[in-house]
Amino acid sequence: MKDLIDKISTSENQDRYRVFDAWEEIVGASVAVHVSPSDIRGETLILEADHPGWTQKVLLNQRSILKRIQNKYPQLRIKRIRVIVGNE
């Protein structure tokens, strides 16, 4: 199934999924348990947090998170992070 999806997906979509797959590596395990990427809209990475406190933690560290993403996936041109609190 993954092979079929890879063939159908554009390279941008593949890069998008790579960011999602590498999320724990990008932010660390303690953050990744509570905050996950949900979408990329234009130059903005949309994240979903399970509690408002994690939103603040991510926003305080957004420069370093953005730098890691930009270094690893420059073709995505992500320049902003937006964090929403999920409905769990």
Phi and psi restraints in degrees (range 20) as a CNS / XPLOR table:
assign (resid 1 and name C) (resid 2 and name N)
       (resid 2 and name CA) (resid 2 and name C) 1.0 -60.0 20.0 2
assign (resid 2 and name N) (resid 2 and name CA)
       (resid 2 and name C) (resid 3 and name N) 1.0 -39.4 20.0 2
assign (resid 2 and name C) (resid 3 and name N)
       (resid 3 and name CA) (resid 3 and name C) 1.0 -61.0 20.0 2
assign (resid 3 and name N) (resid 3 and name CA)
       (resid 3 and name C) (resid 4 and name N) 1.0 -41.5 20.0 2
assign (resid 3 and name C) (resid 4 and name N)
       (resid 4 and name CA) (resid 4 and name C) 1.0 -64.4 20.0 2
assign (resid 4 and name N) (resid 4 and name CA)
       (resid 4 and name C) (resid 5 and name N) 1.0 -44.7 20.0 2
assign (resid 4 and name C) (resid 5 and name N)
       (resid 5 and name CA) (resid 5 and name C) 1.0 -63.0 20.0 2
assign (resid 5 and name N) (resid 5 and name CA)
       (resid 5 and name C) (resid 6 and name N) 1.0 -41.9 20.0 2
assign (resid 5 and name C) (resid 6 and name N)
       (resid 6 and name CA) (resid 6 and name C) 1.0 -61.5 20.0 2
assign (resid 6 and name N) (resid 6 and name CA)
       (resid 6 and name C) (resid 7 and name N) 1.0 -38.1 20.0 2
assign (resid 6 and name C) (resid 7 and name N)
       (resid 7 and name CA) (resid 7 and name C) 1.0 -69.7 20.0 2
assign (resid 7 and name N) (resid 7 and name CA)
       (resid 7 and name C) (resid 8 and name N) 1.0 -36.1 20.0 2
assign (resid 7 and name C) (resid 8 and name N)
       (resid 8 and name CA) (resid 8 and name C) 1.0 -78.8 20.0 2
assign (resid 8 and name N) (resid 8 and name CA)
       (resid 8 and name C) (resid 9 and name N) 1.0 -37.2 20.0 2
assign (resid 8 and name C) (resid 9 and name N)
       (resid 9 and name CA) (resid 9 and name C) 1.0 -68.7 20.0 2
assign (resid 9 and name N) (resid 9 and name CA)
       (resid 9 and name C) (resid 10 and name N) 1.0 148.4 20.0 2
assign (resid 9 and name C) (resid 10 and name N)
       (resid 10 and name CA) (resid 10 and name C) 1.0 -77.1 20.0 2
assign (resid 10 and name N) (resid 10 and name CA)
       (resid 10 and name C) (resid 11 and name N) 1.0 164.7 20.0 2
assign (resid 10 and name C) (resid 11 and name N)
       (resid 11 and name CA) (resid 11 and name C) 1.0 -64.4 20.0 2
assign (resid 11 and name N) (resid 11 and name CA)
       (resid 11 and name C) (resid 12 and name N) 1.0 -32.5 20.0 2
assign (resid 11 and name C) (resid 12 and name N)
       (resid 12 and name CA) (resid 12 and name C) 1.0 -63.3 20.0 2
assign (resid 12 and name N) (resid 12 and name CA)
       (resid 12 and name C) (resid 13 and name N) 1.0 -43.7 20.0 2
assign (resid 12 and name C) (resid 13 and name N)
       (resid 13 and name CA) (resid 13 and name C) 1.0 -64.1 20.0 2
assign (resid 13 and name N) (resid 13 and name CA)
       (resid 13 and name C) (resid 14 and name N) 1.0 -37.8 20.0 2
assign (resid 13 and name C) (resid 14 and name N)
       (resid 14 and name CA) (resid 14 and name C) 1.0 -63.2 20.0 2
assign (resid 14 and name N) (resid 14 and name CA)
       (resid 14 and name C) (resid 15 and name N) 1.0 -42.2 20.0 2
assign (resid 14 and name C) (resid 15 and name N)
       (resid 15 and name CA) (resid 15 and name C) 1.0 -62.7 20.0 2
assign (resid 15 and name N) (resid 15 and name CA)
       (resid 15 and name C) (resid 16 and name N) 1.0 -39.5 20.0 2
assign (resid 15 and name C) (resid 16 and name N)
       (resid 16 and name CA) (resid 16 and name C) 1.0 -58.8 20.0 2
assign (resid 16 and name N) (resid 16 and name CA)
       (resid 16 and name C) (resid 17 and name N) 1.0 -46.9 20.0 2
assign (resid 16 and name C) (resid 17 and name N)
       (resid 17 and name CA) (resid 17 and name C) 1.0 -67.0 20.0 2
assign (resid 17 and name N) (resid 17 and name CA)
       (resid 17 and name C) (resid 18 and name N) 1.0 -32.5 20.0 2
assign (resid 17 and name C) (resid 18 and name N)
       (resid 18 and name CA) (resid 18 and name C) 1.0 -64.5 20.0 2
assign (resid 18 and name N) (resid 18 and name CA)
       (resid 18 and name C) (resid 19 and name N) 1.0 -38.9 20.0 2
assign (resid 18 and name C) (resid 19 and name N)
       (resid 19 and name CA) (resid 19 and name C) 1.0 -61.6 20.0 2
assign (resid 19 and name N) (resid 19 and name CA)
       (resid 19 and name C) (resid 20 and name N) 1.0 -44.8 20.0 2
assign (resid 19 and name C) (resid 20 and name N)
       (resid 20 and name CA) (resid 20 and name C) 1.0 -62.4 20.0 2
assign (resid 20 and name N) (resid 20 and name CA)
       (resid 20 and name C) (resid 21 and name N) 1.0 -43.4 20.0 2
assign (resid 20 and name C) (resid 21 and name N)
       (resid 21 and name CA) (resid 21 and name C) 1.0 -67.0 20.0 2
assign (resid 21 and name N) (resid 21 and name CA)
       (resid 21 and name C) (resid 22 and name N) 1.0 -33.2 20.0 2
assign (resid 21 and name C) (resid 22 and name N)
       (resid 22 and name CA) (resid 22 and name C) 1.0 -92.5 20.0 2
assign (resid 22 and name N) (resid 22 and name CA)
       (resid 22 and name C) (resid 23 and name N) 1.0 8.5 20.0 2
assign (resid 22 and name C) (resid 23 and name N)
       (resid 23 and name CA) (resid 23 and name C) 1.0 -54.3 20.0 2
assign (resid 23 and name N) (resid 23 and name CA)
       (resid 23 and name C) (resid 24 and name N) 1.0 -46.7 20.0 2
assign (resid 23 and name C) (resid 24 and name N)
       (resid 24 and name CA) (resid 24 and name C) 1.0 -60.9 20.0 2
assign (resid 24 and name N) (resid 24 and name CA)
       (resid 24 and name C) (resid 25 and name N) 1.0 -38.6 20.0 2
assign (resid 24 and name C) (resid 25 and name N)
       (resid 25 and name CA) (resid 25 and name C) 1.0 -65.5 20.0 2
assign (resid 25 and name N) (resid 25 and name CA)
       (resid 25 and name C) (resid 26 and name N) 1.0 -35.8 20.0 2
assign (resid 25 and name C) (resid 26 and name N)
       (resid 26 and name CA) (resid 26 and name C) 1.0 -72.1 20.0 2
assign (resid 26 and name N) (resid 26 and name CA)
       (resid 26 and name C) (resid 27 and name N) 1.0 -44.8 20.0 2
assign (resid 26 and name C) (resid 27 and name N)
       (resid 27 and name CA) (resid 27 and name C) 1.0 -109.3 20.0 2
assign (resid 27 and name N) (resid 27 and name CA)
       (resid 27 and name C) (resid 28 and name N) 1.0 -12.6 20.0 2
assign (resid 27 and name C) (resid 28 and name N)
       (resid 28 and name CA) (resid 28 and name C) 1.0 95.8 20.0 2
assign (resid 28 and name N) (resid 28 and name CA)
       (resid 28 and name C) (resid 29 and name N) 1.0 154.2 20.0 2
assign (resid 28 and name C) (resid 29 and name N)
       (resid 29 and name CA) (resid 29 and name C) 1.0 -63.2 20.0 2
assign (resid 29 and name N) (resid 29 and name CA)
       (resid 29 and name C) (resid 30 and name N) 1.0 -39.3 20.0 2
assign (resid 29 and name C) (resid 30 and name N)
       (resid 30 and name CA) (resid 30 and name C) 1.0 -65.0 20.0 2
assign (resid 30 and name N) (resid 30 and name CA)
       (resid 30 and name C) (resid 31 and name N) 1.0 -35.3 20.0 2
assign (resid 30 and name C) (resid 31 and name N)
       (resid 31 and name CA) (resid 31 and name C) 1.0 -80.2 20.0 2
assign (resid 31 and name N) (resid 31 and name CA)
       (resid 31 and name C) (resid 32 and name N) 1.0 -41.5 20.0 2
assign (resid 31 and name C) (resid 32 and name N)
       (resid 32 and name CA) (resid 32 and name C) 1.0 -60.8 20.0 2
assign (resid 32 and name N) (resid 32 and name CA)
       (resid 32 and name C) (resid 33 and name N) 1.0 -26.1 20.0 2
assign (resid 32 and name C) (resid 33 and name N)
       (resid 33 and name CA) (resid 33 and name C) 1.0 -66.8 20.0 2
assign (resid 33 and name N) (resid 33 and name CA)
       (resid 33 and name C) (resid 34 and name N) 1.0 -29.2 20.0 2
assign (resid 33 and name C) (resid 34 and name N)
       (resid 34 and name CA) (resid 34 and name C) 1.0 -110.1 20.0 2
assign (resid 34 and name N) (resid 34 and name CA)
       (resid 34 and name C) (resid 35 and name N) 1.0 -17.5 20.0 2
assign (resid 34 and name C) (resid 35 and name N)
       (resid 35 and name CA) (resid 35 and name C) 1.0 -133.6 20.0 2
assign (resid 35 and name N) (resid 35 and name CA)
       (resid 35 and name C) (resid 36 and name N) 1.0 130.8 20.0 2
assign (resid 35 and name C) (resid 36 and name N)
       (resid 36 and name CA) (resid 36 and name C) 1.0 -138.1 20.0 2
assign (resid 36 and name N) (resid 36 and name CA)
       (resid 36 and name C) (resid 37 and name N) 1.0 150.9 20.0 2
assign (resid 36 and name C) (resid 37 and name N)
       (resid 37 and name CA) (resid 37 and name C) 1.0 -72.5 20.0 2
assign (resid 37 and name N) (resid 37 and name CA)
       (resid 37 and name C) (resid 38 and name N) 1.0 139.1 20.0 2
assign (resid 37 and name C) (resid 38 and name N)
       (resid 38 and name CA) (resid 38 and name C) 1.0 -118.3 20.0 2
assign (resid 38 and name N) (resid 38 and name CA)
       (resid 38 and name C) (resid 39 and name N) 1.0 -24.2 20.0 2
assign (resid 38 and name C) (resid 39 and name N)
       (resid 39 and name CA) (resid 39 and name C) 1.0 -167.9 20.0 2
assign (resid 39 and name N) (resid 39 and name CA)
       (resid 39 and name C) (resid 40 and name N) 1.0 163.1 20.0 2
assign (resid 39 and name C) (resid 40 and name N)
       (resid 40 and name CA) (resid 40 and name C) 1.0 -127.0 20.0 2
assign (resid 40 and name N) (resid 40 and name CA)
       (resid 40 and name C) (resid 41 and name N) 1.0 119.3 20.0 2
assign (resid 40 and name C) (resid 41 and name N)
       (resid 41 and name CA) (resid 41 and name C) 1.0 -119.0 20.0 2
assign (resid 41 and name N) (resid 41 and name CA)
       (resid 41 and name C) (resid 42 and name N) 1.0 109.2 20.0 2
assign (resid 41 and name C) (resid 42 and name N)
       (resid 42 and name CA) (resid 42 and name C) 1.0 62.8 20.0 2
assign (resid 42 and name N) (resid 42 and name CA)
       (resid 42 and name C) (resid 43 and name N) 1.0 -120.3 20.0 2
assign (resid 42 and name C) (resid 43 and name N)
       (resid 43 and name CA) (resid 43 and name C) 1.0 -100.6 20.0 2
assign (resid 43 and name N) (resid 43 and name CA)
       (resid 43 and name C) (resid 44 and name N) 1.0 14.9 20.0 2
assign (resid 43 and name C) (resid 44 and name N)
       (resid 44 and name CA) (resid 44 and name C) 1.0 -115.6 20.0 2
assign (resid 44 and name N) (resid 44 and name CA)
       (resid 44 and name C) (resid 45 and name N) 1.0 127.0 20.0 2
assign (resid 44 and name C) (resid 45 and name N)
       (resid 45 and name CA) (resid 45 and name C) 1.0 -89.2 20.0 2
assign (resid 45 and name N) (resid 45 and name CA)
       (resid 45 and name C) (resid 46 and name N) 1.0 121.6 20.0 2
assign (resid 45 and name C) (resid 46 and name N)
       (resid 46 and name CA) (resid 46 and name C) 1.0 -94.9 20.0 2
assign (resid 46 and name N) (resid 46 and name CA)
       (resid 46 and name C) (resid 47 and name N) 1.0 124.9 20.0 2
assign (resid 46 and name C) (resid 47 and name N)
       (resid 47 and name CA) (resid 47 and name C) 1.0 -116.1 20.0 2
assign (resid 47 and name N) (resid 47 and name CA)
       (resid 47 and name C) (resid 48 and name N) 1.0 151.5 20.0 2
assign (resid 47 and name C) (resid 48 and name N)
       (resid 48 and name CA) (resid 48 and name C) 1.0 -119.8 20.0 2
assign (resid 48 and name N) (resid 48 and name CA)
       (resid 48 and name C) (resid 49 and name N) 1.0 125.1 20.0 2
assign (resid 48 and name C) (resid 49 and name N)
       (resid 49 and name CA) (resid 49 and name C) 1.0 -108.5 20.0 2
assign (resid 49 and name N) (resid 49 and name CA)
       (resid 49 and name C) (resid 50 and name N) 1.0 151.6 20.0 2
assign (resid 49 and name C) (resid 50 and name N)
       (resid 50 and name CA) (resid 50 and name C) 1.0 -90.3 20.0 2
assign (resid 50 and name N) (resid 50 and name CA)
       (resid 50 and name C) (resid 51 and name N) 1.0 -2.1 20.0 2
assign (resid 50 and name C) (resid 51 and name N)
       (resid 51 and name CA) (resid 51 and name C) 1.0 -160.3 20.0 2
assign (resid 51 and name N) (resid 51 and name CA)
       (resid 51 and name C) (resid 52 and name N) 1.0 145.0 20.0 2
assign (resid 51 and name C) (resid 52 and name N)
       (resid 52 and name CA) (resid 52 and name C) 1.0 -56.8 20.0 2
assign (resid 52 and name N) (resid 52 and name CA)
       (resid 52 and name C) (resid 53 and name N) 1.0 -30.1 20.0 2
assign (resid 52 and name C) (resid 53 and name N)
       (resid 53 and name CA) (resid 53 and name C) 1.0 -62.1 20.0 2
assign (resid 53 and name N) (resid 53 and name CA)
       (resid 53 and name C) (resid 54 and name N) 1.0 -34.5 20.0 2
assign (resid 53 and name C) (resid 54 and name N)
       (resid 54 and name CA) (resid 54 and name C) 1.0 -73.6 20.0 2
assign (resid 54 and name N) (resid 54 and name CA)
       (resid 54 and name C) (resid 55 and name N) 1.0 -28.3 20.0 2
assign (resid 54 and name C) (resid 55 and name N)
       (resid 55 and name CA) (resid 55 and name C) 1.0 -60.8 20.0 2
assign (resid 55 and name N) (resid 55 and name CA)
       (resid 55 and name C) (resid 56 and name N) 1.0 -47.5 20.0 2
assign (resid 55 and name C) (resid 56 and name N)
       (resid 56 and name CA) (resid 56 and name C) 1.0 -62.8 20.0 2
assign (resid 56 and name N) (resid 56 and name CA)
       (resid 56 and name C) (resid 57 and name N) 1.0 -43.2 20.0 2
assign (resid 56 and name C) (resid 57 and name N)
       (resid 57 and name CA) (resid 57 and name C) 1.0 -57.9 20.0 2
assign (resid 57 and name N) (resid 57 and name CA)
       (resid 57 and name C) (resid 58 and name N) 1.0 -45.3 20.0 2
assign (resid 57 and name C) (resid 58 and name N)
       (resid 58 and name CA) (resid 58 and name C) 1.0 -65.8 20.0 2
assign (resid 58 and name N) (resid 58 and name CA)
       (resid 58 and name C) (resid 59 and name N) 1.0 -44.7 20.0 2
assign (resid 58 and name C) (resid 59 and name N)
       (resid 59 and name CA) (resid 59 and name C) 1.0 -64.9 20.0 2
assign (resid 59 and name N) (resid 59 and name CA)
       (resid 59 and name C) (resid 60 and name N) 1.0 -33.5 20.0 2
assign (resid 59 and name C) (resid 60 and name N)
       (resid 60 and name CA) (resid 60 and name C) 1.0 -67.6 20.0 2
assign (resid 60 and name N) (resid 60 and name CA)
       (resid 60 and name C) (resid 61 and name N) 1.0 -27.0 20.0 2
assign (resid 60 and name C) (resid 61 and name N)
       (resid 61 and name CA) (resid 61 and name C) 1.0 -108.3 20.0 2
assign (resid 61 and name N) (resid 61 and name CA)
       (resid 61 and name C) (resid 62 and name N) 1.0 14.5 20.0 2
assign (resid 61 and name C) (resid 62 and name N)
       (resid 62 and name CA) (resid 62 and name C) 1.0 -63.0 20.0 2
assign (resid 62 and name N) (resid 62 and name CA)
       (resid 62 and name C) (resid 63 and name N) 1.0 -34.0 20.0 2
assign (resid 62 and name C) (resid 63 and name N)
       (resid 63 and name CA) (resid 63 and name C) 1.0 -59.2 20.0 2
assign (resid 63 and name N) (resid 63 and name CA)
       (resid 63 and name C) (resid 64 and name N) 1.0 -47.8 20.0 2
assign (resid 63 and name C) (resid 64 and name N)
       (resid 64 and name CA) (resid 64 and name C) 1.0 -70.2 20.0 2
assign (resid 64 and name N) (resid 64 and name CA)
       (resid 64 and name C) (resid 65 and name N) 1.0 -35.3 20.0 2
assign (resid 64 and name C) (resid 65 and name N)
       (resid 65 and name CA) (resid 65 and name C) 1.0 -64.6 20.0 2
assign (resid 65 and name N) (resid 65 and name CA)
       (resid 65 and name C) (resid 66 and name N) 1.0 -47.5 20.0 2
assign (resid 65 and name C) (resid 66 and name N)
       (resid 66 and name CA) (resid 66 and name C) 1.0 -60.3 20.0 2
assign (resid 66 and name N) (resid 66 and name CA)
       (resid 66 and name C) (resid 67 and name N) 1.0 -42.0 20.0 2
assign (resid 66 and name C) (resid 67 and name N)
       (resid 67 and name CA) (resid 67 and name C) 1.0 -61.1 20.0 2
assign (resid 67 and name N) (resid 67 and name CA)
       (resid 67 and name C) (resid 68 and name N) 1.0 -43.7 20.0 2
assign (resid 67 and name C) (resid 68 and name N)
       (resid 68 and name CA) (resid 68 and name C) 1.0 -62.9 20.0 2
assign (resid 68 and name N) (resid 68 and name CA)
       (resid 68 and name C) (resid 69 and name N) 1.0 -43.2 20.0 2
assign (resid 68 and name C) (resid 69 and name N)
       (resid 69 and name CA) (resid 69 and name C) 1.0 -66.2 20.0 2
assign (resid 69 and name N) (resid 69 and name CA)
       (resid 69 and name C) (resid 70 and name N) 1.0 -45.1 20.0 2
assign (resid 69 and name C) (resid 70 and name N)
       (resid 70 and name CA) (resid 70 and name C) 1.0 -63.8 20.0 2
assign (resid 70 and name N) (resid 70 and name CA)
       (resid 70 and name C) (resid 71 and name N) 1.0 -36.7 20.0 2
assign (resid 70 and name C) (resid 71 and name N)
       (resid 71 and name CA) (resid 71 and name C) 1.0 -69.1 20.0 2
assign (resid 71 and name N) (resid 71 and name CA)
       (resid 71 and name C) (resid 72 and name N) 1.0 -39.1 20.0 2
assign (resid 71 and name C) (resid 72 and name N)
       (resid 72 and name CA) (resid 72 and name C) 1.0 -84.2 20.0 2
assign (resid 72 and name N) (resid 72 and name CA)
       (resid 72 and name C) (resid 73 and name N) 1.0 -33.9 20.0 2
assign (resid 72 and name C) (resid 73 and name N)
       (resid 73 and name CA) (resid 73 and name C) 1.0 -133.2 20.0 2
assign (resid 73 and name N) (resid 73 and name CA)
       (resid 73 and name C) (resid 74 and name N) 1.0 61.7 20.0 2
assign (resid 73 and name C) (resid 74 and name N)
       (resid 74 and name CA) (resid 74 and name C) 1.0 -61.7 20.0 2
assign (resid 74 and name N) (resid 74 and name CA)
       (resid 74 and name C) (resid 75 and name N) 1.0 -28.3 20.0 2
assign (resid 74 and name C) (resid 75 and name N)
       (resid 75 and name CA) (resid 75 and name C) 1.0 -65.2 20.0 2
assign (resid 75 and name N) (resid 75 and name CA)
       (resid 75 and name C) (resid 76 and name N) 1.0 -19.6 20.0 2
assign (resid 75 and name C) (resid 76 and name N)
       (resid 76 and name CA) (resid 76 and name C) 1.0 -79.9 20.0 2
assign (resid 76 and name N) (resid 76 and name CA)
       (resid 76 and name C) (resid 77 and name N) 1.0 -19.2 20.0 2
assign (resid 76 and name C) (resid 77 and name N)
       (resid 77 and name CA) (resid 77 and name C) 1.0 56.1 20.0 2
assign (resid 77 and name N) (resid 77 and name CA)
       (resid 77 and name C) (resid 78 and name N) 1.0 39.0 20.0 2
assign (resid 77 and name C) (resid 78 and name N)
       (resid 78 and name CA) (resid 78 and name C) 1.0 -75.5 20.0 2
assign (resid 78 and name N) (resid 78 and name CA)
       (resid 78 and name C) (resid 79 and name N) 1.0 125.6 20.0 2
assign (resid 78 and name C) (resid 79 and name N)
       (resid 79 and name CA) (resid 79 and name C) 1.0 -122.3 20.0 2
assign (resid 79 and name N) (resid 79 and name CA)
       (resid 79 and name C) (resid 80 and name N) 1.0 -12.6 20.0 2
assign (resid 79 and name C) (resid 80 and name N)
       (resid 80 and name CA) (resid 80 and name C) 1.0 -138.3 20.0 2
assign (resid 80 and name N) (resid 80 and name CA)
       (resid 80 and name C) (resid 81 and name N) 1.0 156.2 20.0 2
assign (resid 80 and name C) (resid 81 and name N)
       (resid 81 and name CA) (resid 81 and name C) 1.0 -123.4 20.0 2
assign (resid 81 and name N) (resid 81 and name CA)
       (resid 81 and name C) (resid 82 and name N) 1.0 134.9 20.0 2
assign (resid 81 and name C) (resid 82 and name N)
       (resid 82 and name CA) (resid 82 and name C) 1.0 -124.5 20.0 2
assign (resid 82 and name N) (resid 82 and name CA)
       (resid 82 and name C) (resid 83 and name N) 1.0 129.6 20.0 2
assign (resid 82 and name C) (resid 83 and name N)
       (resid 83 and name CA) (resid 83 and name C) 1.0 -116.2 20.0 2
assign (resid 83 and name N) (resid 83 and name CA)
       (resid 83 and name C) (resid 84 and name N) 1.0 130.4 20.0 2
assign (resid 83 and name C) (resid 84 and name N)
       (resid 84 and name CA) (resid 84 and name C) 1.0 -117.2 20.0 2
assign (resid 84 and name N) (resid 84 and name CA)
       (resid 84 and name C) (resid 85 and name N) 1.0 153.4 20.0 2
assign (resid 84 and name C) (resid 85 and name N)
       (resid 85 and name CA) (resid 85 and name C) 1.0 -94.1 20.0 2
assign (resid 85 and name N) (resid 85 and name CA)
       (resid 85 and name C) (resid 86 and name N) 1.0 126.8 20.0 2
assign (resid 85 and name C) (resid 86 and name N)
       (resid 86 and name CA) (resid 86 and name C) 1.0 -72.4 20.0 2
assign (resid 86 and name N) (resid 86 and name CA)
       (resid 86 and name C) (resid 87 and name N) 1.0 172.5 20.0 2
assign (resid 86 and name C) (resid 87 and name N)
       (resid 87 and name CA) (resid 87 and name C) 1.0 -98.5 20.0 2
assign (resid 87 and name N) (resid 87 and name CA)
       (resid 87 and name C) (resid 88 and name N) 1.0 21.0 20.0 2
